[in-house]
């Protein structure tokens, strides 16, 4: 953002900024829990430390609460609740990218979203909690592989949406991969392989003999 853009934004706040500055009601976590199939976990509850923990032991995030999502509807409910109460949100499946920016946020833990469908045409439908090792093992019988990074424990969704690049990617060339688009409201699904509007990212490819 340029200095001019910053000055204009300060002089004419965006409607989103105005909404963020308005007072919000105190969050009632029990009300959120009533709309979930999964669970709301608070700092004093058992399991909180395990859900917010990360691979980076120098980071000790302290989100205000954790939604352990059991399905996509839980994610939608958590995002809407956070929006009504002016709370920042952060998704996490494996904890590879955790930072202290999570402090005071609503952490949406997606580790239970384990849908995994591998298609012989070279694409997959993957839940937000699936890790690369699961994809590689499921794809191998179809003579397919994914361009994963050096760690098989990394979550696939975080990886392909900007969390890292495979060291073999430049040599093997990245295919066009998933992008977010609504279907239905508040849901997201990937675009078909080859879609020119899709975001660049690794997908499944035929293994060379």
Secondary structure by P-SEA (a helix, b strand, c coil): ccaaaaaaaaacccaaaaaaacccccccaaaaaaaccbbbbcccccccccccccccccbbbbcccccccccaaaaaaaaaaaaaabbbbbbbcccccccccccccccccccccbbbbbbccccccccccccaaaaaaaaccccccccccccccccaaaaaaccccccccccccccbbbbbbbccccbbbbccccccccccccccccccc
